[in-house]
Amino acid sequence: MKLLLCAIKQGQKKDGCQYGCDYLYNNINNRKFETIAKVTDRNRKPYDLIYREALNYNNKILTLGGDHSVGLPSVMASLHKYKEKLKVVWVDAHADINTQETSLSSNKHGMPVSPLFGLMEPWIKIKNKTLLQPNQFVYIGLRNVDEPEKKFIEQLGISAFYSQDVKTKGIDKIMNSITQNENSIYHLSFDIDGLDKSYAPSTGTPEFDGLSLNEGKYIVDALCKTNKFKAYDLVEYNPLIGNKKEREITHNTCLQLLEKYLD
């Protein structure tokens, strides 16, 4: 397994999420990683570097953020490696499919999905112009989605399970529907604000009424059981947000979300 530490905060305005990967690494550095790479905001073209680091490795990859803007180069690398076999599971309270024209904040961590579908130019240089197809992507945990994003999701026909859908249908049935194709190779991009704020308060844009920690862990476990879970991004942990108890809760949540993938 390759560990990719992405100390990146430039996708949003709050300081601190660039330290999340190091805080987590201090608790998992006893694991045997085949290779470890670190990318920071100080690197020249850091997103291009993330893309190359992920592209040039064919076994399992764990990408620790940083903000969710790192999801663009990470998923793009998986798309170019696995092509039509790739299935992306995007866990998030927000759809992250705004464009520069629709975004109210202009923050890149709210835009990483849109370049995957050709809705805007990516902020990485690539020769491969392959785009993700809507049936290769699914949202889980949405609950704060901008109106332009809702239109994009509807027009593209992307599967989206809002947080309330998870409560109604059950995470087990949802994951069964996602993992039923035996030919798929899975990439999970997990923003911890996809969980309810009570489980992950130390994040930049927390939201209530989200997934439970057990539901989040179930997603990871279900993908691990396929034996085709090749890439995992865990992002938006900000150890500078919240009091000591809130930081400890969030830190432990992240470690539990990583445990099964690291086994």
N, C-alpha and C positions, 0 to 999 in steps of 0.2 A: 504494500500500500504506500502511496505517496501522500505526504502531508504538505499542503500548500497554505502557508500562513499569510493572510492578506490584511496587513495593517493599513487599511484604506478608510479614510473618513470623507474624502472630497465629494462623495455622492450626496452629501447632506450637510447641514450647517452646525450640528451639535458636536462638540468636542468629546472624545472619549472612546468611541466605538473602535478606533484604531488600536486600542489596547486589548480588546476582547480576546483576540486570538492568542496573545501571549499569556493572558491569565489562564485560559483553558489549557494551553500547552504545558504549563507548569504542573497540571494534574494528569496529563496523559503522556508525558515524556518517557515513561517507563515502557511504553509500547514499542514494539519493533517496527519502525517504518523503514521501508527500503530506501527512501530518499525524502529529504525535507528541503523545501524552498521557501523563502520569505520575500514578499513584495511589499513595499511601503509607498506612501505618497511621495517620498523623496526620490524614488526610482524614476528614470526617464521613461515616459510612456508606460506607467504601471499596468494599465489594463491590457495593453498589448503583451506585456510580459506574463501576466496571468494566463492569457490565452495560449501563449507558446508553451508555458510550463505544463498546462493541462493537456494540450494537444499532443505533446511528445511523450506521453506515458500511457501505456495500454492496459495496466491493471487498475485496481481500485484507487480512487483519489478521494481524500477528505480535504475540503477547502473551508478554512475558518476565517470569518470576517471579523472586523470590517462591516461596512454597510452593504446593502443589497445591490448596489451598482456592480459589485463583483460577480453577480449572477449572470450578467451578459457575457463576459469572456469565458466564464466557466461552462455555461450551457452551450455557447457557440462552439467551443472545443469539442464537447460531447457530440453535438450535431454533426460536425465534420468528421468525427471518427466513426460514429455508428450509423449515421445517415437515417434511412427510413425505419430502422429498428429502434431508434431512440424514443423513449417515453419520458416526458418531463412532468414531475409532480411538484407544483409550486405551492407551498404552504405559506399563507400570508393573510393578514387582516386586510391588506390593500392589494389591488390588482396590478400595480406597477406597470401599467400599459399606457400611461400618458405619453404624449409627445411634447416636443418643445412648444408646439402651438397650443396644446390643451392644458398643460401643466400650470397650476396657479403658483407653485413654489419654484419651478425651474430646477428642482433637485433631481439629480440623476438616479437616486435610489428609487424614485417613483417612475422610472422609464425603462428599466432593463428588458422588459418583455417586448416592448414595441419594436425594437430593431430585429428581433427574432422572426417577426412576421412581416418585415419590410415596411412598417408604418413610419419609420424614420431611419436616418443613417446611423449606423453604430458608431460608438466612440472608440472603436479599435479598427486598425487597418487590416483588412483581410482580402485575399484574392478569391477565396471560395465564396460565391454568392448564394449558396444553398440556403433556403429559408425553411423554417419549421412549419409543418403543416398543422392545422388546428386539431386534427385527431391525435397528434403526438403530444398534446399538452393538456393538463388538467389542474384547476385550482382547487385547493381545500382551505377552508377557514375564512373566506372573505366576509367582511361585514362593514367596511367603510370604503365604498367604491364611488369615484366621481362619475358624473353623468356621461361625459365623453367616453370614459372607460367602459361603462355599461354598453354603450353603443358599439364600441370596437368588439367587445366580447360577443355580443349578439350577432353582429354582421359577419364575424369570422366563424361563428358557430363553435366557440371554445367551450368545453365542459367546465362548469363552475359549481362547486359545492360550497354554498355559504355555510357559515357556522351553524345556523339554524337547521340547514339540511342535514348536517352531521348529527345533530340531536334527534332529528325526526327519523332519518333512515338508518342511522347507526354506522359507525366508522368501519365495522367489520364488513358490511355489505358494500360500502363504497370502495373499500380497498379490494374486495373480491372482484368487483367490476373493473377496476383499474389493472389488476394483475392477471387477468384471465388469458391474455395473449402470451403464449409460451415463447414467442420469438422476440419479445420486447427486451430492450436493455434500459435500465432505469437510472434516471438522474433526479435526485431529490434536492430541491433548493428551498431551505427551511428558514424563513424569517421568524425569530422567536416571538414577534408580536402576533403571529398566528394563534398563539396560545392566549388564554385569558390573562389579563393584567395581574391577577393574583399569583400566577405561576412565573411570570417574567416581567416584573415591574421595571427592571433596569434596562430599558430599551428606549430608543428615541421617540417612537410614536406608539405607545401602548394603547390597547383597546380592551374594554370589558366585553363580556359575552362571547369569549373566544373558546377555542378548544381546551379541553382539560389536558393535564400532563399525560394522563394515561392514553388519551386519544392520540396525542402527538407521538408517544412511544409506540403505539400500535401501528402507526403509519410506517415508522422505521422498521419495526419487527416484520411487518407484512412484506415489505420490499426485500428485507434480508432473506426471507424464506424462499424468494424466487431464485436465489443464487445468481441473479443477473443485475444486481444493484451495484453499479460501477462508479457512481459519482455522487457525492453528498456535500452540499454547501450548508453551513450553519452560520447565520449572520445576525447582525444588529444587536449583539450583546454589548452594552455600554457600562463598564464597571465604574464610571464616574457619576452615574445617575442613581439617586436614591440614597436612603440611609443604609447603615451596615446590614441590618436584617434583610432589606430588599435586595441588596447586592448579593448576599449569601444565598437567598432563595433563587435568584436568577442564575447564579453560577452553578448551583446544584442541579437546577433544571437542565441547563445545557449539558452537563456531564451525563445526566440520565438519558438525554436524547442521543448522546454519542455512544453509549455503552454497547449496545447491540452491534452497531456497525464495526466497532473496534474489536469485537470478539474474534 
